[in-house]
Amino acid sequence: MTLIFSSLLLSFGVFARMVVPVILISAASFVVWAVLGIVTLGFASYVSGPVTAMFISLFGIRVALAVKGDLRQTDFKILALNSFMYGVFFFVVVGGLVLLANAIAVLVAMWQVGVPISLDAFKNTPQSTQVAFALIAVSIKIAVVVVVLTVTYAIMAVPLANAAREAGHRTPSNGFFYGLGRSFLPLFCIFFVSFFLQFYFELLTLLFAVLPLVVSIISIVTGQALPDFDLDIILQGIAALAGLLWLNSWIWSASALALLKFDGSPEAQRKPVQPTDPETETDIRALRKSRERSF
């Protein structure tokens, strides 16, 4: 519970510091991935989303760590490298888990509607049964995907925070999975609530921010004039985007605090006993004997 409330308080400071960086990173990533897409014949587009999202996440965690006192300068080369590695990792792992969720949803939906588990049986079912099957399958898929994503990100929260911290100058590396699964229960609660709310804020962003932007672009291209939007729509779009950023700031804050909590544990603080240098012991004995002779 302490981590939940502490991360809530920290999230507001992180949110205020991440507004401008998110805009700049998004604009820069658009240009970088556009160039890479041309160079790689479009293959870079497969990982552009996950890597960009991971770069923003790691930068957000670094901001949270800076608020807590880690003021080391950011090495953007290491930050970009870690973003690529973890972005590809989550792209592969989450993609595989989503496919597994699809299979589970189809199997459970077939069992619920009483359809034999086979492709031919599904094709020959009545229309009403197919509609019921689709509704059940989609509902189960959404539930499974949310739980799977929450578990995955909660388990990897501390390793991600450690990767963000490693992007500081002269920061030692602790390994790809350092702190795996630490503070799982509070992180699971935070991630679950955040992901659940992000679903609704993304819908609001689509309705009040993305669609008006698309309409504006089309209107400029075709009619060379801006459409007349109500101020309420603009404000609602800004509020939806701000809500999404704050929910992510909460996740970044929780991940940073979980890392600091793990580092503060007895296991993390325990250091191996350094053996005494034999030459140092000899010098000390010689100094002691010389002083005894002087008396």
Long-range contacts (C-beta under 8 A, 24 or more apart in sequence): 1-186, 3-183, 3-186, 3-187, 3-190, 3-254, 3-257, 3-258, 3-261, 4-186, 4-189, 4-190, 4-254, 6-257, 7-190, 7-250, 7-253, 7-254, 7-257, 8-250, 8-253, 10-64, 10-67, 10-68, 10-253, 10-256, 10-257, 11-246, 11-249, 11-250, 11-252, 11-253, 12-246, 12-249, 13-67, 14-60, 14-63, 14-64, 14-67, 14-249, 14-252, 14-253, 15-242, 15-245, 15-246, 15-249, 17-63, 17-67, 18-59, 18-60, 18-63, 18-245, 18-249, 18-252, 19-245, 21-56, 21-59, 21-63, 22-56, 22-245, 25-52, 25-55, 25-56, 25-59, 26-52, 26-56, 29-55, 46-91, 47-84, 47-87, 47-88, 47-91, 50-87, 50-88, 50-90, 50-91, 51-83, 51-84, 51-87, 51-88, 52-83, 52-87, 53-87, 54-82, 54-83, 54-84, 54-86, 54-87, 54-90, 54-160, 55-79, 55-80, 55-83, 55-87, 56-248, 57-160, 57-164, 57-248, 57-251, 57-252, 58-82, 58-83, 58-86, 58-160, 58-163, 58-164, 58-167, 59-164, 60-248, 60-249, 60-252, 61-160, 61-161, 61-164, 61-165, 61-252, 61-255, 61-256, 62-164, 62-165, 62-167, 62-168, 63-252, 64-249, 64-252, 64-253, 64-255, 64-256, 64-257, 65-161, 65-164, 65-165, 65-256, 65-259, 65-260, 68-256, 68-257, 68-260, 70-165, 70-168, 72-168, 72-169, 72-170, 72-171, 73-168, 73-169, 74-167, 74-168, 74-169, 75-167, 75-168, 75-169, 76-167, 78-166, 78-167, 79-164, 79-167, 82-163, 82-164, 82-166, 82-167, 85-163, 85-176, 86-156, 86-160, 86-163, 90-152, 90-156, 93-152, 94-149, 94-152, 97-145, 97-148, 97-149, 97-152, 98-145, 98-148, 100-148, 101-141, 101-144, 101-145, 101-148, 102-141, 104-140, 104-141, 104-144, 105-136, 105-137, 105-138, 105-140, 105-141, 105-144, 106-137, 108-136, 108-137, 108-140, 109-133, 109-134, 109-136, 109-137, 109-140, 112-136, 146-192, 146-195, 146-196, 149-191, 149-195, 150-188, 150-191, 150-192, 150-195, 151-188, 153-191, 153-251, 154-184, 154-187, 154-188, 154-190, 154-191, 155-180, 155-181, 155-184, 156-180, 157-183, 157-187, 157-191, 157-251, 157-254, 157-255, 157-258, 158-182, 158-183, 158-255, 158-258, 158-259, 158-262, 160-255, 161-255, 161-256, 161-258, 161-259, 162-259, 164-255, 164-256, 165-259, 179-258, 179-259, 179-262, 182-258, 182-261, 182-262, 183-258, 183-261, 183-262, 186-254, 186-258, 187-254, 187-255, 187-258, 190-250, 190-251, 190-254, 191-251, 191-254, 194-247, 194-248, 194-250, 194-251, 197-243, 197-247, 198-244, 198-247, 198-248, 201-240, 201-243, 201-244, 201-247, 202-244, 204-236, 204-237, 204-239, 204-240, 204-243, 205-237, 205-240, 205-241, 205-244, 207-240, 208-233, 208-234, 208-236, 208-237, 208-240, 209-237, 209-238, 209-240, 209-241, 212-237
